[in-house]
């Protein structure tokens, strides 16, 4: 069909306009989880509810997107997760840097501002693992381009494993 709106992929987005009909709940400048499919056939956005291990958990109640043209106002963001810095990242003090090749975790605040958390090896612990603080460094959108996706195996959650009653 000529002129039909092609919906973007599902993912994290920043709103640049309030969602018509839900202006108070979904204002401009909010982190949302966009889905190009919904229970009623319309795209939906989910709002951040709480954060665990620097990752957002989303509200179950979706906000249906009408009009569909509002989707074009969304700014797509890289997914929360683990990345490697492709270049040095200057810290807030303007002097210190995290070097190229540093392992970081990417997260966002509720207003879709990116935050990176540096991986740290904790010497005093008996397990061999990396630790990420719950306090990170705010970065600008331009710095998102310096992140390279890193694949990390995540252990399945035994509490929510299939077949568990």
C-alpha positions in Angstrom: 0.0 0.0 0.0 1.5 3.3 -1.1 2.3 5.8 1.7 1.8 3.2 4.5 3.8 3.8 7.6 6.5 1.3 8.1 6.9 0.7 11.8 10.4 0.5 13.2 11.8 -2.5 15.1 10.9 -3.0 18.8 13.4 -1.6 21.3 14.3 1.2 23.7 13.4 4.7 22.7 13.4 8.3 23.9 10.1 10.2 23.4 10.5 13.6 21.8 6.8 14.4 22.0 4.1 13.5 24.5 1.9 10.6 23.4 -1.5 12.1 22.3 -4.1 11.0 24.8 -1.6 10.0 27.4 0.4 13.3 27.7 0.8 13.0 31.5 1.9 9.4 31.6 4.1 9.5 28.4 5.6 13.0 28.2 8.4 14.2 26.1 11.9 13.1 27.2 10.9 9.7 28.7 12.6 6.3 28.3 10.1 3.8 26.8 10.1 0.2 25.6 8.5 0.3 22.1 6.8 -2.7 20.6 5.6 -2.5 17.0 2.9 -5.0 17.8 0.3 -5.0 20.6 -2.7 -7.0 21.8 -5.1 -4.8 19.8 -3.0 -4.7 16.7 -1.5 -1.3 17.5 2.0 -0.6 18.6 2.5 0.0 22.3 5.0 1.6 24.7 5.9 0.3 28.1 7.1 2.6 30.8 10.0 2.0 33.2 8.9 0.8 36.6 12.0 -0.1 38.6 15.6 -0.8 38.0 17.5 -4.1 38.9 21.2 -4.5 38.2 21.2 -1.3 36.1 18.4 -2.6 33.8 14.8 -1.4 33.7 11.9 -3.6 34.5 8.8 -2.5 32.6 5.2 -1.9 33.6 2.9 -4.5 32.4 0.1 -2.1 31.3 0.9 -0.8 27.8 0.1 2.5 26.3 -1.4 2.0 22.9 0.1 4.3 20.2 -2.5 6.3 18.3 -1.9 8.1 16.1 0.7 5.9 14.4 2.5 9.0 13.1 3.7 9.6 16.7 6.1 6.6 16.3 8.2 8.7 13.9 9.0 11.1 16.8 10.8 8.3 18.8 14.6 8.3 19.0 15.8 4.7 19.0 18.6 3.9 21.6 21.1 1.1 22.0 19.8 -1.7 24.2 20.9 -1.9 27.8 23.7 -4.4 28.2 27.4 -4.9 28.0 29.7 -3.0 25.7 33.4 -2.3 25.1 34.6 1.3 24.6 36.0 1.8 21.1 37.7 5.0 22.1 38.8 6.7 25.4 35.9 8.2 27.4 36.6 11.4 29.2 35.2 11.5 32.7 33.2 14.3 34.3 36.3 15.9 35.9 37.6 16.7 32.4 41.0 15.1 33.2 40.4 11.4 33.9 39.6 8.9 31.2 38.4 5.3 30.8 40.7 3.8 28.3 39.7 2.2 24.9 38.8 -1.4 25.4 37.1 -0.9 28.8 34.2 -3.2 29.6 31.1 -1.2 30.5 27.4 -1.8 31.2 25.0 0.6 29.4 21.9 1.8 31.2 19.6 4.8 31.2 17.8 7.0 33.7 14.0 7.4 33.4 14.5 10.4 31.1 16.5 8.2 28.6 19.9 9.8 29.4 22.6 7.1 28.8 24.7 6.0 31.8 27.8 3.7 31.7 28.9 1.6 34.6 32.5 0.4 34.5 33.3 -3.3 35.1 35.4 -3.9 38.2 37.1 -7.0 39.5 36.7 -7.2 43.3 39.8 -8.7 44.9 38.3 -9.4 48.3 35.6 -11.7 47.1 36.0 -15.5 46.7 34.1 -15.8 43.4 35.7 -14.9 40.1 33.3 -12.3 38.7 33.1 -8.8 37.6 31.1 -6.2 39.5 29.2 -3.2 38.2 28.3 -0.4 40.7 24.8 1.0 40.8 26.3 4.5 40.2 27.6 5.2 36.8 28.8 8.0 34.6 26.3 10.0 32.5 27.4 10.2 28.9 26.0 12.2 26.0 24.3 10.7 23.0 27.4 11.2 20.8 29.3 8.9 23.1 26.9 6.0 22.4 28.7 5.7 19.1 31.9 4.7 20.9 30.2 1.6 22.3 30.7 -1.8 20.7 28.3 -4.6 21.7 29.8 -7.4 23.8 28.1 -10.8 24.1 27.9 -12.1 27.7 26.3 -15.4 28.5 23.6 -14.9 31.2 22.9 -17.8 33.5 19.2 -18.8 33.3 17.0 -17.7 36.2 16.3 -20.9 38.1 13.2 -19.3 39.8 11.6 -18.7 36.4 12.8 -21.7 34.4 10.3 -23.5 32.1 8.6 -26.4 33.8 9.3 -25.1 37.3 6.2 -25.0 39.5 
